[in-house]
Amino acid sequence: MDKQTLEHKALILERIRTFFKAREVLEITTPCIVNCPVSDVHIESVRLNTEGSHFLRTSPESAHKWLLAHGLGDIYELGPVFRGHEHGRFHQPEFLLLEWYRQGFSWKTLAAEVIELIHAMAEGFKKAPCAVYRSWAETTQTHLGCVLDEADPEALQACVAKYVDDPAQCADWSREEIIDFLYATGVQTQFDPDMITVVYNYPAEQSAIAQLTSDGRWARRFEVFIGTVEVANGYQELTDHREQLDRFKRDAHTRAMMNRPVEALDQQLLQALERGLPDCAGVAMGVERVIMSLLDLDELSQTMAISQDKAV
């Protein structure tokens, strides 16, 4: 615990609220205890030992979309979220997430707002880094010499062999797992350390909650990196409840194939989409990762008054 770091963090959180107040975006709070876990195969929810089925939220997304469908308008929330099996330099099982939704925004407009917010947070701490926009396909072609989603299995295995000591360890990885590994290892690590990189147009298979482009190949999704560290993940939000149901079912199938828990589908989110989610874009930002960058800290835990390993 470092008092000056905590004072700087408090100032940055104040700047976030000032930023949204000036734009007339309403601050809200929603429950940390939810009835349904996340379906994303890359995230694990924390189950509570209570009667019935309860989990700690991994994101306030479902609640926010329910409120959007009921006409609340532009909203944001700054609060804790929880992830199972996450601990390390850039991870903690509990961390501070900033999530917000803007009606009528495209993903490009929202990505520009993310950059504006980072610059507002950086004032007085570090020179605000410039931003560059690059498509997912462009980044893989530049740093790996191929567009990953077009590569055949043999080419993918050959590429993986460059980054692991024993290629046999990844022989049973799925195509998606190989692509994720190669992107994190061979692409993301090559981003300019002094720049903000906005990566957009992810493969449709990584669409999650995003709309697709007209040809169905790419997702209207973006991620924001400060240097090599991902700090925000945003979408042109999917509004079709039938398509969302299909994606939930695909996630459940993938989870079953990977021997991971498969729980009930998030009916609150489906009902919000069925009621009518307004055209909007949304983004989630790991606030403490941004603070790490602005204050030149080495560990996410250094941004916290008490980290999980020191919890009382």
C-alpha positions as CSV (number, residue, x, y, z in Angstrom):
1,M,0.0,0.0,0.0
2,D,1.4,3.4,-1.0
3,K,-0.6,6.5,0.1
4,Q,0.5,8.7,-2.8
5,T,-0.6,6.0,-5.3
6,L,-4.0,5.8,-3.6
7,E,-4.3,9.6,-3.7
8,H,-3.5,9.6,-7.4
9,K,-6.0,6.8,-8.0
10,A,-8.7,8.8,-6.1
11,L,-8.0,11.8,-8.3
12,I,-8.3,9.7,-11.5
13,L,-11.6,8.2,-10.4
14,E,-12.8,11.8,-9.7
15,R,-11.8,12.7,-13.3
16,I,-13.7,9.8,-14.7
17,R,-16.9,11.0,-13.0
18,T,-16.3,14.6,-14.1
19,F,-15.8,13.3,-17.7
20,F,-19.2,11.6,-17.8
21,K,-21.0,14.4,-15.9
22,A,-19.9,16.9,-18.6
23,R,-21.3,14.5,-21.2
24,E,-24.6,14.0,-19.3
25,V,-24.0,10.3,-18.9
26,L,-25.8,9.0,-15.8
27,E,-23.9,7.1,-13.1
28,I,-25.7,4.0,-11.8
29,T,-25.0,1.1,-9.5
30,T,-26.3,-2.4,-10.2
31,P,-26.1,-5.7,-8.1
32,C,-22.9,-7.5,-7.7
33,I,-24.8,-10.7,-7.0
34,V,-26.5,-12.1,-10.1
35,N,-28.5,-15.2,-11.0
36,C,-26.6,-16.2,-14.1
37,P,-22.9,-16.7,-14.8
38,V,-21.1,-15.4,-17.9
39,S,-21.3,-17.6,-21.0
40,D,-17.9,-16.5,-22.4
41,V,-15.6,-19.5,-22.5
42,H,-12.6,-17.5,-21.6
43,I,-14.0,-16.2,-18.3
44,E,-15.1,-18.1,-15.2
45,S,-17.8,-16.8,-12.8
46,V,-17.5,-17.2,-9.0
47,R,-20.4,-19.2,-7.6
48,L,-21.7,-18.3,-4.2
49,N,-22.6,-20.8,-1.5
50,T,-26.2,-19.7,-1.2
51,E,-29.6,-21.3,-1.7
52,G,-30.5,-21.3,-5.3
53,S,-28.1,-20.2,-8.0
54,H,-26.1,-17.1,-7.4
55,F,-22.8,-15.7,-8.7
56,L,-20.6,-12.7,-8.4
57,R,-20.9,-10.6,-11.5
58,T,-18.1,-10.6,-14.1
59,S,-19.6,-7.5,-15.7
60,P,-22.8,-5.3,-15.2
61,E,-23.7,-5.8,-18.9
62,S,-26.9,-7.7,-18.4
63,A,-28.3,-5.2,-15.9
64,H,-27.2,-2.3,-18.0
65,K,-29.0,-3.6,-21.1
66,W,-32.1,-4.3,-19.1
67,L,-32.1,-0.6,-18.1
68,L,-31.3,0.6,-21.6
69,A,-34.3,-1.5,-22.9
70,H,-36.5,0.3,-20.3
71,G,-35.5,3.7,-21.6
72,L,-32.9,4.9,-19.1
73,G,-30.5,6.4,-21.8
74,D,-26.8,6.8,-21.7
75,I,-25.4,5.2,-18.5
76,Y,-22.1,4.2,-16.9
77,E,-21.0,2.3,-13.8
78,L,-17.7,2.3,-11.9
79,G,-17.6,-0.7,-9.6
80,P,-16.1,-4.0,-8.6
81,V,-16.4,-7.2,-10.7
82,F,-15.1,-10.7,-10.0
83,R,-13.4,-13.4,-12.1
84,G,-12.5,-16.9,-11.1
85,H,-8.9,-18.3,-11.5
86,E,-7.4,-14.9,-12.4
87,H,-4.3,-13.7,-10.6
88,G,-1.1,-12.3,-11.9
89,R,0.7,-9.1,-12.9
90,F,-2.3,-7.8,-14.8
91,H,-5.0,-9.8,-13.1
92,Q,-6.8,-9.9,-9.8
93,P,-9.9,-11.9,-8.9
94,E,-11.6,-8.7,-7.9
95,F,-11.0,-5.4,-9.8
96,L,-12.5,-2.1,-10.7
97,L,-14.5,-2.1,-14.0
98,L,-15.8,1.0,-15.8
99,E,-18.6,0.1,-18.2
100,W,-20.7,2.5,-20.2
101,Y,-23.2,2.6,-23.1
102,R,-23.9,5.4,-25.6
103,Q,-27.1,5.4,-27.6
104,G,-26.7,6.3,-31.3
105,F,-22.9,5.8,-31.2
106,S,-21.0,3.7,-33.6
107,W,-18.1,1.6,-32.3
108,K,-15.8,4.2,-33.9
109,T,-17.4,7.1,-32.0
110,L,-17.1,5.2,-28.8
111,A,-13.5,4.2,-29.4
112,A,-12.7,7.9,-29.9
113,E,-14.4,8.6,-26.5
114,V,-12.3,5.9,-24.8
115,I,-9.2,7.7,-26.0
116,E,-10.5,11.1,-24.9
117,L,-11.2,9.6,-21.4
118,I,-7.7,8.1,-21.2
119,H,-6.2,11.5,-22.1
120,A,-8.3,13.1,-19.4
121,M,-7.2,10.5,-16.8
122,A,-3.5,11.1,-17.9
123,E,-3.4,14.8,-17.3
124,G,-0.5,15.7,-15.0
125,F,0.8,12.1,-14.8
126,K,2.0,11.3,-18.2
127,K,2.0,12.8,-21.7
128,A,-1.2,11.5,-23.3
129,P,-0.1,8.8,-25.9
130,C,-1.2,9.2,-29.5
131,A,-3.6,6.6,-30.9
132,V,-3.4,4.4,-34.0
133,Y,-6.2,2.3,-35.4
134,R,-5.4,-1.1,-37.0
135,S,-7.7,-3.9,-38.1
136,W,-7.3,-7.4,-36.5
137,A,-6.3,-8.8,-39.9
138,E,-3.7,-6.1,-40.5
139,T,-2.1,-6.7,-37.1
140,T,-1.8,-10.5,-37.7
141,Q,-0.4,-10.0,-41.2
142,T,2.2,-7.5,-40.0
143,H,3.5,-9.4,-37.0
144,L,2.9,-13.0,-38.0
145,G,3.0,-12.9,-41.7
146,C,-0.5,-14.3,-42.2
147,V,-4.1,-13.6,-41.4
148,L,-4.8,-16.1,-38.6
149,D,-8.4,-16.8,-39.4
150,E,-7.4,-17.7,-43.0
151,A,-4.5,-20.0,-42.0
152,D,-4.9,-23.8,-42.4
153,P,-4.2,-26.1,-39.4
154,E,-0.7,-27.0,-40.6
155,A,0.2,-23.3,-40.9
156,L,-1.2,-22.6,-37.4
157,Q,0.8,-25.4,-35.8
158,A,3.9,-24.3,-37.6
159,C,3.4,-20.8,-36.2
160,V,2.7,-22.0,-32.7
161,A,6.0,-24.0,-32.8
162,K,7.9,-20.7,-32.9
163,Y,6.5,-19.7,-29.5
164,V,6.6,-22.9,-27.4
165,D,9.4,-25.1,-26.3
166,D,7.4,-28.3,-26.9
167,P,4.8,-28.2,-29.8
168,A,3.3,-31.4,-28.4
169,Q,1.8,-29.4,-25.5
170,C,-0.6,-27.6,-27.8
171,A,-1.4,-30.6,-30.1
172,D,-4.9,-30.9,-28.6
173,W,-5.7,-27.2,-28.6
174,S,-8.8,-26.0,-30.5
175,R,-8.3,-23.7,-33.5
176,E,-9.8,-20.8,-31.4
177,E,-7.3,-21.5,-28.5
178,I,-4.4,-21.5,-31.0
179,I,-5.5,-18.2,-32.6
180,D,-5.9,-16.6,-29.1
181,F,-2.5,-17.8,-28.0
182,L,-0.8,-16.6,-31.2
183,Y,-2.4,-13.2,-31.0
184,A,-1.5,-12.7,-27.3
185,T,2.1,-14.0,-27.8
186,G,3.1,-12.9,-31.3
187,V,0.9,-9.9,-32.1
188,Q,-0.1,-8.0,-29.0
189,T,3.5,-8.1,-27.5
190,Q,4.7,-6.2,-30.6
191,F,2.4,-3.1,-30.2
192,D,4.3,0.2,-29.8
193,P,4.9,0.7,-26.1
194,D,4.4,4.5,-26.4
195,M,1.1,4.4,-28.3
196,I,-2.6,3.6,-27.8
197,T,-3.5,0.9,-30.3
198,V,-7.2,0.4,-31.2
199,V,-7.7,-3.0,-32.8
200,Y,-11.0,-3.4,-34.7
201,N,-12.9,-5.8,-36.9
202,Y,-12.3,-9.1,-35.0
203,P,-13.3,-12.4,-36.6
204,A,-16.9,-13.3,-36.4
205,E,-16.1,-16.2,-34.2
206,Q,-14.9,-13.7,-31.6
207,S,-18.0,-11.6,-31.9
208,A,-19.4,-12.3,-28.4
209,I,-22.1,-9.6,-28.1
210,A,-21.2,-7.5,-31.2
211,Q,-23.0,-7.0,-34.5
212,L,-21.3,-8.4,-37.6
213,T,-20.3,-6.6,-40.7
214,S,-22.5,-6.9,-43.8
215,D,-20.5,-9.8,-45.2
216,G,-20.7,-11.7,-41.8
217,R,-16.9,-12.2,-41.6
218,W,-16.0,-9.5,-39.0
219,A,-17.4,-8.4,-35.7
220,R,-18.0,-4.7,-35.0
221,R,-15.8,-5.0,-31.9
222,F,-12.7,-3.1,-30.8
223,E,-10.1,-3.4,-28.1
224,V,-7.9,-0.6,-26.8
225,F,-4.3,-1.3,-25.8
226,I,-1.9,1.1,-23.9
227,G,1.4,-0.2,-25.1
228,T,1.0,-4.0,-25.0
229,V,-1.7,-4.1,-22.3
230,E,-5.4,-4.4,-23.2
231,V,-7.4,-1.9,-21.2
232,A,-10.8,-1.8,-22.9
233,N,-13.1,-4.0,-24.9
234,G,-16.0,-2.5,-26.8
235,Y,-18.8,-3.4,-29.2
236,Q,-21.4,-2.1,-31.6
237,E,-24.0,-3.9,-29.5
238,L,-26.0,-6.9,-30.8
239,T,-29.8,-6.1,-30.6
240,D,-31.2,-9.3,-32.1
241,H,-32.4,-11.6,-29.2
242,R,-32.6,-14.7,-31.5
243,E,-29.0,-14.2,-32.6
244,Q,-27.9,-13.7,-29.0
245,L,-29.7,-16.9,-28.0
246,D,-27.8,-18.8,-30.7
247,R,-24.5,-17.4,-29.5
248,F,-25.3,-18.4,-25.9
249,K,-26.0,-22.0,-27.1
250,R,-22.7,-22.1,-29.1
251,D,-20.9,-20.9,-25.9
252,A,-22.6,-23.6,-23.9
253,H,-21.6,-26.3,-26.5
254,T,-18.0,-25.1,-26.5
255,R,-17.9,-25.1,-22.7
256,A,-19.2,-28.6,-22.6
257,M,-16.5,-29.7,-25.1
258,M,-13.9,-28.1,-22.9
259,N,-15.3,-29.7,-19.7
260,R,-16.1,-26.3,-18.2
261,P,-19.3,-25.6,-16.2
262,V,-22.5,-25.0,-18.3
263,E,-25.2,-23.0,-16.4
264,A,-28.6,-21.6,-17.2
265,L,-28.7,-18.9,-20.0
266,D,-29.0,-15.3,-19.0
267,Q,-32.7,-14.7,-19.4
268,Q,-32.5,-11.1,-18.2
269,L,-30.3,-10.2,-21.1
270,L,-32.4,-12.1,-23.6
271,Q,-35.6,-10.4,-22.3
272,A,-33.9,-7.0,-22.6
273,L,-33.0,-7.7,-26.3
274,E,-36.5,-9.0,-27.0
275,R,-38.1,-5.9,-25.4
276,G,-36.0,-3.8,-27.7
277,L,-32.4,-2.6,-27.0
278,P,-31.8,0.8,-28.6
279,D,-29.0,1.1,-31.2
280,C,-26.0,1.7,-29.1
281,A,-22.3,0.9,-28.5
282,G,-20.8,-0.2,-25.2
283,V,-17.4,-0.7,-23.7
284,A,-15.8,-2.0,-20.5
285,M,-12.5,-0.6,-19.2
286,G,-10.2,-2.1,-16.6
287,V,-9.5,1.1,-14.7
288,E,-6.6,-0.2,-12.7
289,R,-4.8,-1.3,-15.8
290,V,-5.0,2.3,-17.1
291,I,-3.8,3.6,-13.7
292,M,-0.8,1.1,-13.8
293,S,0.2,2.7,-17.1
294,L,-0.2,6.3,-16.0
295,L,1.7,5.8,-12.8
296,D,4.3,3.4,-14.2
297,L,3.5,0.6,-11.8
298,D,4.5,-3.0,-12.3
299,E,1.6,-4.9,-10.7
300,L,-2.2,-4.4,-10.7
301,S,-2.1,-5.1,-7.0
302,Q,-0.1,-1.9,-6.5
303,T,-3.1,0.2,-7.5
304,M,-5.2,-1.3,-4.7
305,A,-5.4,-0.4,-1.0
306,I,-5.6,-4.1,-0.2
307,S,-5.1,-6.7,-2.9
308,Q,-6.6,-10.2,-2.8
309,D,-3.5,-11.8,-1.4
310,K,-3.5,-9.4,1.6
311,A,-7.3,-9.5,2.1
312,V,-8.3,-9.7,5.8
